[in-house]
Amino acid sequence: MSSISPDRIEGLLLGTAVGDALGLPTEGMKPANIERLGWTKKWKHRFIFSRGMWSDDTEHTIMLAQALLASQGDVDKFTRKFAWELRWWLFGLPAGVGMATARAMFKLWLGFPPNRSGVFSAGNGSVMRTAIIAAYFPDDADTRRQFVEAQTRITHTDPKALTASQAITEIAATLLKSESPPPQDTILKILENANRYISPHCPNDWEEIIAAMKDGWEQNSTLSDFLHSIGGNPKHGISGYAYHTVPAVIYAGVKYQWDYQQVITSMIKAGGDTDTTAAIAGALCGAFGGTKAIPHDWISHISEWPTGIKQLSILAHAVQNHTPLRVRRHCSPMLLVRNIVFLITVLFHGFGRLLPAKLRASII
């Protein structure tokens, strides 16, 4: 049984889902375009009829949690279970799959074993789903590292992806146990420890990122200035590169003391890969603040089926008690209908971006 309260675990899961759903309509947009639409005046769900739906970030978190529960602490069994979760997820025709993750899942279907299915990429696929591992193993750092490495390498083999995933998992483990915002030095130490997964022969920007983060906090720099200091392009938003996404999330988290509303707002306002940045930030802030930290309107206006908000609460209690459980089926007619509705809505948003800002703002 986990030593973490189910409310903190539910906060992590719900925080992921809410951030994901809020950030989805602005995915790929520049900050200036989001500002032009007037959406920054009030953050609300705008995916479909003022409601929200979540994307692959939340789906992967749920599937990874189910694989953890089924494995009962056996990393080899976990790897096999999660690989099958990914295979069946692709079979359900999901929209918006990351390129590296899609290639890895195709390799799994072609018969590649999970330890050879990953592709060399430092995208966000392994980072967006990893925080729940901290909730399952809150008191065992060595086991956490084994499971993080296992889930990462199924889809991403670039050591940078592993470093980023380890950093998010360890920060989540710290926040789940914290009653007050952890000191900056604690966060920096976690980041330094995550760096050891990079080979000394592999090019590494992690140390420079840590230094830039420390300087930014000391100078109270904006998120935009920090992104620029680590090689990002703030005018285009936060990219899907793990070494941009993860530092941005952590920088904003410390800057705003892991306040859910402020951190999520800063992630979406920054543009770019907003569903994923907000999902990762949501997991961390939800782990720290629990469910009460998440605005009620942001929760109540999510419309999901056949796996919805209620199932996230059930899943949180299962993780807390280490009880094997499925809240999401591998495949079902209702899941296929859901994915079709999701795809149509995504296409609507894509075509809507061709409209003038004022007209689009009035429609969505």
C-alpha positions as CSV (number, residue, x, y, z in Angstrom):
1,M,0.0,0.0,0.0
2,S,1.2,3.5,-0.9
3,S,2.0,5.9,2.0
4,I,0.5,8.7,0.0
5,S,-3.1,9.8,0.5
6,P,-5.5,9.0,-2.3
7,D,-6.4,12.7,-2.6
8,R,-2.8,13.5,-3.6
9,I,-2.8,10.6,-6.1
10,E,-6.2,11.7,-7.4
11,G,-4.8,15.3,-7.6
12,L,-1.9,14.0,-9.8
13,L,-4.3,12.1,-12.1
14,L,-6.9,14.8,-12.2
15,G,-4.3,17.5,-12.6
16,T,-2.9,15.7,-15.7
17,A,-6.4,15.4,-17.2
18,V,-7.5,19.0,-16.6
19,G,-4.2,20.5,-17.8
20,D,-4.3,18.3,-20.9
21,A,-7.9,19.2,-21.7
22,L,-7.4,22.9,-21.1
23,G,-4.3,23.1,-23.2
24,L,-5.6,21.0,-26.1
25,P,-7.3,23.8,-28.1
26,T,-4.2,25.9,-28.2
27,E,-1.8,23.1,-29.1
28,G,0.7,24.3,-31.7
29,M,-0.3,27.9,-31.4
30,K,2.0,30.9,-31.0
31,P,1.6,32.9,-27.8
32,A,0.7,36.0,-29.8
33,N,-2.1,34.1,-31.6
34,I,-3.5,32.9,-28.3
35,E,-3.4,36.5,-27.0
36,R,-5.1,37.8,-30.1
37,L,-8.1,35.4,-29.6
38,G,-8.7,36.9,-26.2
39,W,-8.5,33.6,-24.5
40,T,-6.0,34.8,-21.9
41,K,-8.6,37.0,-20.3
42,K,-10.4,33.9,-18.9
43,W,-9.1,30.3,-19.1
44,K,-11.8,27.8,-19.7
45,H,-12.5,24.7,-21.8
46,R,-12.9,25.4,-25.5
47,F,-12.5,22.1,-27.2
48,I,-16.1,21.4,-28.0
49,F,-19.1,23.5,-26.9
50,S,-17.3,25.0,-24.0
51,R,-16.4,21.5,-22.8
52,G,-13.0,19.7,-22.6
53,M,-11.7,16.3,-23.7
54,W,-8.3,14.9,-22.9
55,S,-5.7,13.6,-25.3
56,D,-2.9,11.0,-25.4
57,D,-1.2,12.6,-22.3
58,T,-3.9,11.4,-20.0
59,E,-4.6,8.2,-21.9
60,H,-1.0,7.1,-21.5
61,T,-1.0,8.0,-17.8
62,I,-4.1,5.9,-17.2
63,M,-2.7,2.9,-19.2
64,L,0.7,3.2,-17.4
65,A,-1.2,3.1,-14.1
66,Q,-3.1,0.0,-15.1
67,A,0.2,-1.7,-16.1
68,L,1.7,-0.8,-12.7
69,L,-1.3,-2.3,-10.9
70,A,-1.2,-5.5,-13.0
71,S,2.6,-5.9,-12.5
72,Q,2.5,-5.8,-8.7
73,G,6.1,-4.5,-8.5
74,D,7.6,-6.8,-11.2
75,V,9.3,-4.6,-13.7
76,D,9.5,-7.3,-16.5
77,K,5.7,-8.0,-16.1
78,F,5.1,-4.2,-16.1
79,T,7.1,-3.8,-19.4
80,R,5.0,-6.5,-21.1
81,K,1.7,-5.2,-19.8
82,F,2.4,-1.6,-20.8
83,A,3.6,-2.7,-24.2
84,W,0.2,-4.4,-24.7
85,E,-1.6,-1.3,-23.5
86,L,0.2,0.7,-26.2
87,R,-0.5,-1.8,-28.9
88,W,-4.2,-1.8,-28.2
89,W,-4.3,1.9,-27.8
90,L,-3.0,2.3,-31.4
91,F,-5.6,-0.2,-32.5
92,G,-8.3,2.2,-31.3
93,L,-7.3,4.8,-33.9
94,P,-6.3,7.7,-31.6
95,A,-5.7,11.2,-33.0
96,G,-2.6,13.2,-32.5
97,V,-0.1,10.5,-31.7
98,G,3.5,11.7,-31.4
99,M,5.8,10.5,-34.2
100,A,8.3,8.6,-32.0
101,T,5.5,6.9,-30.0
102,A,3.6,5.9,-33.2
103,R,6.8,4.4,-34.7
104,A,7.5,2.5,-31.5
105,M,3.9,1.1,-31.3
106,F,4.1,0.0,-35.0
107,K,7.3,-1.9,-34.1
108,L,5.5,-3.5,-31.2
109,W,2.8,-4.8,-33.5
110,L,5.5,-6.0,-36.0
111,G,6.8,-8.3,-33.2
112,F,9.7,-6.2,-31.8
113,P,10.1,-6.9,-28.1
114,P,9.6,-3.9,-25.7
115,N,13.3,-3.6,-25.1
116,R,13.9,-3.1,-28.8
117,S,10.7,-1.1,-29.8
118,G,11.9,2.3,-28.9
119,V,13.2,4.9,-31.3
120,F,16.0,7.5,-30.8
121,S,14.0,10.5,-29.8
122,A,13.9,13.1,-27.0
123,G,10.2,14.0,-27.5
124,N,7.7,14.3,-24.7
125,G,6.0,10.9,-25.0
126,S,7.7,9.2,-22.0
127,V,7.7,12.4,-19.9
128,M,4.0,13.1,-20.1
129,R,3.0,9.8,-18.5
130,T,5.7,9.1,-16.0
131,A,4.6,11.0,-12.8
132,I,2.2,8.3,-11.7
133,I,5.2,5.9,-11.0
134,A,6.1,8.2,-8.1
135,A,2.6,7.6,-6.5
136,Y,3.0,3.8,-6.8
137,F,6.5,3.7,-5.4
138,P,6.7,6.9,-3.2
139,D,9.3,5.4,-0.8
140,D,11.5,3.5,-3.1
141,A,13.7,5.6,-5.4
142,D,15.7,2.7,-6.8
143,T,12.5,0.9,-7.9
144,R,11.1,4.1,-9.4
145,R,14.2,4.5,-11.5
146,Q,13.9,0.9,-12.9
147,F,10.2,1.4,-13.8
148,V,10.9,4.9,-15.3
149,E,13.7,3.5,-17.5
150,A,11.4,0.5,-18.6
151,Q,8.5,2.7,-19.6
152,T,10.8,5.3,-21.3
153,R,12.8,2.8,-23.4
154,I,9.6,1.2,-24.8
155,T,9.1,4.3,-27.0
156,H,12.2,6.6,-26.6
157,T,15.8,5.5,-26.5
158,D,17.5,8.9,-26.4
159,P,19.2,9.3,-23.0
160,K,17.8,12.8,-22.8
161,A,14.3,11.4,-22.7
162,L,15.3,9.2,-19.8
163,T,16.9,12.1,-17.9
164,A,13.7,14.3,-18.4
165,S,11.4,11.4,-17.3
166,Q,13.5,10.7,-14.2
167,A,13.5,14.4,-13.3
168,I,9.7,14.6,-13.5
169,T,9.2,11.4,-11.6
170,E,11.5,12.4,-8.7
171,I,10.0,15.9,-8.4
172,A,6.5,14.3,-8.3
173,A,7.7,12.0,-5.5
174,T,8.9,15.0,-3.6
175,L,5.8,17.0,-4.1
176,L,3.5,14.1,-3.1
177,K,5.1,14.2,0.4
178,S,5.5,18.0,0.7
179,E,3.3,20.2,2.9
180,S,5.0,23.3,1.6
181,P,6.8,24.2,-1.6
182,P,10.2,22.4,-1.7
183,P,13.1,24.8,-1.6
184,Q,14.9,25.6,-4.9
185,D,18.0,23.8,-3.7
186,T,15.9,20.6,-3.3
187,I,14.6,20.8,-6.9
188,L,18.1,21.6,-8.2
189,K,19.5,18.5,-6.4
190,I,16.9,16.3,-8.1
191,L,17.8,17.7,-11.5
192,E,21.5,17.1,-10.9
193,N,20.8,13.5,-9.9
194,A,18.8,13.0,-13.0
195,N,21.8,14.0,-15.1
196,R,23.7,10.8,-14.2
197,Y,21.6,8.9,-16.8
198,I,23.4,10.7,-19.6
199,S,26.5,8.9,-21.0
200,P,29.7,11.0,-20.6
201,H,30.1,10.4,-24.4
202,C,26.7,11.9,-25.2
203,P,26.2,15.6,-25.9
204,N,24.4,17.0,-22.9
205,D,22.8,20.4,-22.2
206,W,21.4,19.5,-18.8
207,E,24.0,21.2,-16.7
208,E,23.6,24.4,-18.7
209,I,19.8,24.2,-18.2
210,I,20.2,23.8,-14.5
211,A,22.5,26.8,-14.3
212,A,20.0,28.9,-16.4
213,M,17.2,27.8,-14.1
214,K,19.1,28.9,-11.0
215,D,20.0,32.2,-12.6
216,G,16.4,32.8,-13.7
217,W,14.9,32.2,-10.3
218,E,17.5,34.5,-8.7
219,Q,16.8,37.3,-11.2
220,N,13.0,36.6,-11.2
221,S,13.1,36.2,-15.0
222,T,9.9,35.6,-16.9
223,L,9.2,32.2,-18.4
224,S,9.8,33.7,-21.8
225,D,13.3,34.9,-20.9
226,F,14.1,31.5,-19.3
227,L,13.0,29.7,-22.5
228,H,15.3,32.0,-24.5
229,S,18.2,31.3,-22.2
230,I,18.0,27.5,-22.8
231,G,17.7,27.8,-26.6
232,G,14.0,27.8,-27.0
233,N,12.0,30.2,-29.2
234,P,9.4,31.9,-26.9
235,K,7.7,33.5,-30.0
236,H,6.7,30.1,-31.2
237,G,6.0,28.6,-27.8
238,I,7.4,25.6,-25.8
239,S,8.4,22.9,-28.2
240,G,7.8,19.2,-27.9
241,Y,11.5,18.6,-27.1
242,A,11.9,17.2,-23.6
243,Y,14.8,19.5,-22.8
244,H,12.5,22.5,-23.4
245,T,9.3,21.1,-22.0
246,V,10.6,19.8,-18.7
247,P,12.7,22.8,-17.7
248,A,9.8,25.1,-18.6
249,V,7.4,23.2,-16.4
250,I,9.8,23.0,-13.5
251,Y,10.8,26.6,-13.8
252,A,7.2,27.8,-13.7
253,G,6.4,25.4,-10.9
254,V,9.0,26.8,-8.6
255,K,8.3,30.4,-9.7
256,Y,4.6,30.1,-8.8
257,Q,5.1,27.8,-5.8
258,W,3.3,24.9,-7.5
259,D,0.0,26.8,-7.5
260,Y,-2.1,24.8,-9.9
261,Q,-4.0,27.7,-11.6
262,Q,-1.0,30.0,-12.0
263,V,1.3,27.3,-13.4
264,I,-1.3,25.9,-15.8
265,T,-2.1,29.4,-17.0
266,S,1.5,30.1,-17.6
267,M,2.0,26.9,-19.6
268,I,-0.9,27.5,-21.9
269,K,-0.2,31.2,-22.4
270,A,3.3,30.3,-23.4
271,G,1.9,28.4,-26.5
272,G,3.5,25.5,-28.3
273,D,2.9,22.0,-27.1
274,T,0.3,23.3,-24.6
275,D,-1.7,20.1,-23.9
276,T,1.5,18.2,-22.9
277,T,3.1,21.1,-21.0
278,A,-0.1,21.7,-19.1
279,A,-0.6,18.0,-18.5
280,I,2.9,17.5,-17.0
281,A,2.6,20.7,-15.0
282,G,-0.9,19.6,-13.9
283,A,0.4,16.3,-12.6
284,L,3.1,17.9,-10.5
285,C,0.8,20.7,-9.1
286,G,-2.0,18.2,-8.5
287,A,0.4,16.0,-6.6
288,F,1.4,18.9,-4.4
289,G,-2.1,20.4,-3.8
290,G,-4.4,17.5,-4.2
291,T,-7.9,17.8,-5.8
292,K,-8.8,20.9,-3.9
293,A,-6.1,22.9,-5.7
294,I,-7.8,22.4,-9.1
295,P,-10.6,24.9,-9.9
296,H,-14.0,23.2,-9.8
297,D,-15.1,24.6,-13.2
298,W,-12.1,23.2,-14.9
299,I,-13.0,19.7,-13.5
300,S,-16.7,19.8,-14.0
301,H,-16.5,20.9,-17.7
302,I,-14.6,17.9,-18.8
303,S,-16.8,15.6,-20.9
304,E,-15.2,12.2,-21.4
305,W,-16.4,8.7,-22.0
306,P,-16.2,5.7,-21.6
307,T,-13.4,6.5,-19.1
308,G,-14.2,9.7,-17.3
309,I,-13.5,11.8,-14.2
310,K,-15.1,9.3,-11.9
311,Q,-12.8,6.5,-13.1
312,L,-9.8,8.7,-12.3
313,S,-10.9,8.7,-8.6
314,I,-11.3,5.0,-8.6
315,L,-7.9,4.5,-10.2
316,A,-6.3,6.8,-7.6
317,H,-7.6,4.6,-4.8
318,A,-6.4,1.5,-6.6
319,V,-2.9,3.0,-6.9
320,Q,-2.9,3.9,-3.3
321,N,-3.9,0.3,-2.3
322,H,-1.9,-1.5,-5.1
323,T,-5.1,-3.2,-6.2
324,P,-5.1,-4.5,-9.8
325,L,-7.8,-2.7,-11.7
326,R,-8.8,-1.6,-15.2
327,V,-10.8,1.6,-15.7
328,R,-10.1,1.8,-19.4
329,R,-10.7,-1.1,-21.8
330,H,-8.2,-2.1,-24.4
331,C,-10.9,-1.6,-27.1
332,S,-14.7,-1.1,-27.3
333,P,-17.3,0.3,-29.7
334,M,-17.8,3.3,-27.4
335,L,-14.1,4.0,-27.3
336,L,-14.0,3.9,-31.1
337,V,-17.0,6.4,-31.2
338,R,-15.2,8.6,-28.7
339,N,-12.0,8.7,-30.8
340,I,-14.0,9.5,-34.0
341,V,-15.7,12.5,-32.2
342,F,-12.3,13.5,-30.9
343,L,-10.7,13.4,-34.3
344,I,-13.5,15.4,-36.0
345,T,-13.2,18.1,-33.3
346,V,-9.4,18.2,-33.7
347,L,-9.9,18.7,-37.5
348,F,-12.5,21.4,-36.8
349,H,-10.0,23.3,-34.6
350,G,-7.3,22.9,-37.3
351,F,-9.5,24.4,-40.0
352,G,-10.7,27.0,-37.6
353,R,-7.2,28.4,-37.4
354,L,-7.6,29.6,-40.9
355,L,-10.4,32.0,-39.8
356,P,-9.9,35.5,-38.6
357,A,-9.2,35.7,-34.9
358,K,-12.4,37.5,-34.0
359,L,-14.6,35.1,-35.9
360,R,-12.8,32.1,-34.4
361,A,-13.1,33.5,-30.9
362,S,-16.8,34.0,-31.4
363,I,-17.3,30.4,-32.6
364,I,-15.2,28.5,-30.0
